[in-house]
Amino acid sequence: MLKKLALAAFAVLALGVGVVAVGYHVILDKIGPDSTPRDYALQDDNKVVAPVVQAVGKDDAQNADQHVRAVDAGDGELNLYWGELHLHTAESFDSSMMGNKLGVEDAYRFAKGESLMGAGGETMQLSRPLDFVAITDHAESFGIRTHCNDPNLSLLERAACWVMAQDNPIFLGIIVESARGTADPGDPAVPAGVYQPKSRKVPGADRFPTCKWGGGTVERCYDNVSKDWARYVRLADDYYEPGELTTLIAYEYSPGMPDQGKHHRNVIFRSNVVPERSISSIDAPNAIELWKGLEANCDKADGCDFLTIPHNSNKAWGLTYSRYTYDGQRYGEDDWRLRERREPLAEIFQNKGASECALGVGATDEECAFAQVLDPCLPGELAGCAFQTAFVRQGLKVGLELERELGFNPLQTGVIAATDNHNANPGAVEEWDHRGSVGTISSPAVRRLAGNSRGEKAYQSFLKFNTSGGLAAVWAPENTREAIFDALARRETYATSGPRIALRFYASWDMDEAMIDDPGLVQHLEAAAVPMGSVLSSRQQPGSPEFIVWATRDPMDAPLQRIQMVKGWIDDAGQTHEKVVDIACADGLQVDPATGRCPDNGATVDLTSCQFSAGSGATELKTLWRDPDYDPDQSAFYYVRVLMNPTCRWSSYDAIRLGREPDPRIPATIQERAWSSPIWSRR
């Protein structure tokens, strides 16, 4: 009897092992590297025709040149520079384990315009080089594999290094998900979408096999951080070409959250005078400790300076603009001042969606549905939904509340966009050339359209949730580290969902409407107005300031359709409000006074070729706007959204590559856009 039971148990065990092994190979066959040649053979990239640079008339060319370049600002020329501030290479363990083997030097060459072969066999190349780039590999990755080339490793240590060297998303999932944990149920009595603080502990370096298996490995990993960081800094210096490519030294601070949540920050340095080691979430349990640690090790007097940029507030499950830290501490006044000093920007858009606003979560304007699949939270939900303090617009309103309480606004943040690509391809944002963002999981095309869902919800699907990413734009006197950093620090920046839309946004008093078409407009604005990112004192003026907005299309993409103004303010009772209105329409159309919106200009897209309308839209939109509801006794913010005519979403281009119809479960087209940094009106 015992022998039969033992045989039965062995059979069950063998069957279980067999099922796991089969499942393992089935998953790897769908997302692993060995089957990418088979999947790449299914697509024909020649079927996709990239847009060409559009010809413009002489007057348009002169206006665009004045708009974008060589503007006399009295103390130098302000130019428009395009860049990427959030990008991963094989230095990040999650990038390499998802199949990417392209490193830091590959990324710098790509930024300059060279082509690369991606993990899925697809060729990647920018249509236009970048002006600046910050490679932001995870600080938690530094030091964990440095020792793996040591010939004297034990068998166990070699096994750990083998695991970390695999192109294996399954292994990655085991390492990452075990560290993130799962979301506990929240208190259903708390209003839905209100952040509930939690005392968290960041996992240590021993989450990684290379820092856990073998004697003394945690200490070795910790000591090796400085070696990896020094090499990282040296490579940035090697590729720094002032005036051509500015390589900002940077990294990402990356504490994990349940359900793929993010509460990460990119740390950007002004020069190559930097701390001896990168401070990761292993060293600093929350953002306050990160800022304190960096200030303690970054002496501004010696030329060291830094700023931080949070990203994916949409997936931070309400933490980013709450009043609490990652590990449950409540911000004090000194903490808010520290944040005001060190965090002038937020990443409003990237491949994991838009973080501007969400329909039904304090916002009602229809454009808040853009790149957003998160549903408003239900009572008791602590992850996987849209929270009240999860989006940049709400963060700006929280800033107005804090100003009323503290006497200063620590959340006066400008905006940039980025890709967060893990393929070493900075600035790869064109919809027609999107090659995924996470190695072989999202490349080649058949894998992107398969969705590769990591759960039941839409935000867990690459197909439904992921975008091609965006770009950061800055106005600076020259393309150097110091000039680009200073523009970021003063918030003279804006974000786009990819297209290179040129955008100016100023506020002034007593602006003559006739000045809009004056050849000296920009010089006048630079001398007498404040740009995006600035604070405009009301000075108890009786009427509204004048807001000047000037946008020019990307010559490689669709024309502009309209400009919108977004206003947020706080009333005497301490309640915050917002309003969105269209302020300029293309094609000679006028804003409907009843709806505050431009009429539809009839722009269309041919889904068989992804060719967009050529006969509608504008090369340039320029307007002066006054706030009809302006109150000099109220603190407020204003920012601009510029919308293009509809164009094909990346998934529609992939459908053409594969000879399919666009997937009906997702939008076939999108409206690309730009977001300005705000201008604040302060009483």
Beta strands, then each sheet from edge to edge (+ up, - down):
strand 1: 71-72
strand 2: 77-84
strand 3: 116-117
strand 4: 123-124
strand 5: 132-134
strand 6: 246-248
strand 7: 250-253
strand 8: 256-257
strand 9: 261-262
strand 10: 264-269
strand 11: 306-311
strand 12: 345-350
strand 13: 353-354
strand 14: 414-417
strand 15: 471-476
strand 16: 493-496
strand 17: 502-508
strand 18: 530-531
strand 19: 535-537
strand 20: 546-552
strand 21: 560-570
strand 22: 576-585
strand 23: 605-606
strand 24: 611-612
strand 25: 620-626
strand 26: 636-644
strand 27: 647-648
strand 28: 669-670
strand 29: 673-676
strand 30: 679-682
sheet 1: 1+ 2- 5- 6-
sheet 2: 1+ 2- 15+ 16- 29+ 26- 21+ 22-
sheet 3: 1+ 2- 15+ 16- 29+ 26- 30+ 19+
sheet 4: 3+ 4-
sheet 5: 7+ 10- 11+
sheet 6: 8+ 9-
sheet 7: 13+ 12- 14-
sheet 8: 18+ 17- 20+ 25-
sheet 9: 23+ 24-
sheet 10: 27+ 28-
end
